[in-house]
Amino acid sequence: MEERLKKRLIGAAVLASLAVIFVPMLVEKRTTPSPEILSLPQPPSERPEPQGMFEPPLLQTEVPRPKPLAPREPVPDPEEAALAAPPPVAEPPPTTPEAAPTAVERPSPPISAWIVRVGSFSSRENAVRLVEKLREAGLDTMDPQPVDIRGRTLYRVQVGPEADRKRAERLLPRIRELTRLDGQVRSYP
């Protein structure tokens, strides 16, 4: 046989075998399964009654909104407020005898003394050292007074009291020379 004829017969045999394999696949009608569409139940027309402990009656009622708070006013230093506040005015006595108060309010006494506030320290030891230094210099100095300012405890060092404000002011240069701190003259108590 001729070589050319052999190649044609082999090619025809390969094509025939491929046709036997693939033609039925192409001609055959396959039914592919379609995805099932799930039918969802219809929502109920009425709202079911709450069941169990997850929906108590309190959650079903409306709660009124809280009223907004009024803005806060800053709190003044009590000593400065005492100096800035006008003296209390006595109310006129009532005209009817049954409405008369049992006790009469007296106005507060005037300021009786003055002190020089040298400084406020967060460490008690530092305050005590300064008090000792001022006492060695001959100044009448009080023991450190603990005060609470904005949540912190500070210890105040104060010289005095003096009966006259001018005498307290005359102590300022000497205190400044000894401590290098600018003191403040304040009313006492």
RAHU-V776501 format. One record per backbone hydrogen bond with DSSP energy under -1.0 kcal/mol. NH is the residue of the N-H (numbers start at 1). CO is the residue of the C=O. Records with the same first field share a line. If there is no record, write none. Layout:
NH->CO, CO
This chain:
6->2
7->3
8->4
9->5
10->6
11->7
12->8
13->9
14->10
15->11
16->12
17->13
18->14
19->15
20->16
21->17
22->18
23->19
26->22
27->23
28->24
59->56
81->77
82->78
83->79
84->80
85->81
100->97
113->188
114->162
115->186
116->159
117->184
118->157
119->157
121->155
127->123
128->124
129->125
130->126
131->127
132->128
133->129
134->130
135->131
136->132
137->133
138->135
139->134
142->158
145->156
147->154
149->152
152->149
154->147
155->121
156->145
157->119
159->116
160->140
162->114
168->164
169->165
170->166
175->171
176->172
177->173
178->174
179->175
180->176
184->117
186->115
188->113
